[in-house]
Amino acid sequence: MVTLEAANIKVTNIKEVDEALKHFDHFHDDYVAGIEIKFENYKTLDENGEGTGIKSADKTIILTINYYPYGKEHEQFVYVEFKGVKSFEMSSASQDYGPKAGPTWGIDSVLTQSDGIDIKWEFYWICGETKFTVVCTEIDFSTQ
């Protein structure tokens, strides 16, 4: 039986992200079990006393990945929490927006970049040309 070892990894730069991804085999052939987007502190006022709404909210995205999706050991989850989110996007180059019949929300590849301050995380789903991109300041990986 394959079991996921306990992990709690916090990263703030591209080198640390690469090490964390190695720990999880770059999520090769794993599946997305869920995406949660949190907006906090969105009821603030700008310098003119007007409400800012969610554009100025503190954003956190939690990606839940089924790390070992095959066989009877399949429910082993890794939670990837993106903090200090500056932007995020889910897009498709075609009209083939996932999910379809079958295991189409598998992760095809994960790419990371950095401008020296922020981390850009991008992954592609097996379901065609759909991709998810997030730019943030910190990523926390956990298996809780």
N, C-alpha and C positions, 0 to 999 in steps of 0.2 A: 504494500500500500504506500502510495506517495503522500506525504504530509508536508504542509507548508510550515516552515519554522517561524516562530514568533519574531516579529520585527516591528520596530518603531523608529523610522528614519526621517529626520528633518533635514532638508537641504535648502540652501540659499544661493548656490552658484552652479554653473553648468558642469563643473568637474564632479561635484557631489551628486548631481542628477544622474550623470553617466554611471557612477558607481552604484547608485540605488537601482538603476535599470538593469545593470549586470546582475545584481542580487536576485532580481525577478525575471531573469532571462529575457529582458526587453518586452515582457508580456507577449511573447511569440505564441500565436494561436490561442490566446486566452480570449474570454468573452466579456463584453460589457453587460453587467447585471443592472446598472442604474446610474443615472446622473441626477444629482441634486444641486440646485442653484439657490443660494441663500442671499437675501438682501437685508442688511442690518443698518441701523442709523440713517434711514432714508427720510426721516421727518426733520430735516434741518432747514435753516434759512440762509440765504446767501447775503452778500454785503448790502443788498437793497431791501432786505427784509422779506423776500419772496421765497416760497417753498421750492426746494431743489428736486424733490422726488427721487426716484431710484438712480438717476444719472450720477449723483454724488454719493450713493450708498456704498457701504463697505460690502464687497462682494466676495463670497467664498463658494467654490465649486467642489463638490465631492463626487469623484468618479469611483464606482464600485466595480471591481474586476473579479470575475470568477477565474482565479489563477490556475486551477487545474480542472478544466471543464469536461474531462473524459472519465468514463468508468464510474464506479459507485463512490469514489472519493471526490466527486465533482464539486461539492459546495465548499470551497476554500476561498475566502474572499480577501482581497487586498483593497484597502481604502486609500485612494490618492486624493488628498485634500489640497486644493490650490488656494493659497491665501494671498491677500494683497492683489486681487485680480484687477488688472487694468483694462483688459478686453477679453472677450471670448466670442467664438463663432462656430456654428455647425453649418457646413455648406456642402453642396454637391454640384459637380460639373455637368450632371445630366439630370433627367427627370426621375432617376432611380433612387428616390429617397428611401432608406432602409425603414424598418425591418420588414422582410418578406417571409415567406414560408421557409422554415429551416433555420439553421444557426448562422444568420447573416450578420449578426452584430459582433463577430469575431474581430480581433485586432490584427490587422495586416502588418503594420509597422508603426514605430514610435520614433519621431525625430525631435531633437531639442536644439535650441540655439540660445545665444545670449548676446545682449548689447553691452554687457559689463555691469548692468544694473538689474535688468529684468530677465526672466527666463521665459522663453517661448516654447511651449509644448505642443506638438502636433501629432495626431495619429490618424490613420486611415482605417476605415472599416472594410471588411472583406466584401461587403454588399455593394461593391462598385466603386464609385468615385466620391463617396461621402467622406468628409474629414471633419475633425474637431480640433479647434485651435484655441489655446488660452495663453495669455501673457500675464505673468504674476511675479511676485517677489519671493515667494517661498512655496515649497511643496513638501507635504508631510505624507509619508507612506506608513501604513499600519495594517496589522493583521488582527486587530482586536475583534 
